[in-house]
């Protein structure tokens, strides 16, 4: 018991220091608000080209914050094979395919993915395009 009462304050201090180190090192790796907003503008610009060329959007959600940015778009399939057009447009906009057999692409630390035939809404088949930017996508896309 005496040993515990002697060691406890030091153990608590060590735990607090370990937590502080983990917290601040993760904060240092996270993208800044400025960087997230800049990437969101790029995502929206490239998404606008996709929307002009190929899709009819029914839901769009965007968010930029300290640590990352996300752009999520639902669109109606309208009976077309969209994946080839999606790939062609992204390649023209300097995106790089992650895997040959996937609908995932990277550009400047941003990861985008096409999720086809995600569900049905109002009797229409819909798909998603998700564009994400955070510390994990920076690692995956490097």
Number of C-alpha atoms within 10 A of each C-alpha: 6 7 7 10 9 10 11 12 11 12 12 11 11 12 12 12 12 11 12 12 12 11 11 11 11 12 13 10 12 18 19 17 15 14 18 23 19 13 24 24 14 15 23 15 13 15 21 13 15 17 15 9 12 16 21 15 15 11 11 13 10 15 13 21 16 15 19 24 24 23 20 17 18 20 22 20 21 12 9 10 10 15 14 10 15 20 18 12 18 21 14 9 13 12 20 17 19 17 9 8 7 12 18 20 22 23 23 15 18 27 25 25 18 20 17 17 14 14 14 12 10 6 7 13 16 22 19 21 19 20 25 26 27 23 16 15 19 18 10 12 17 10
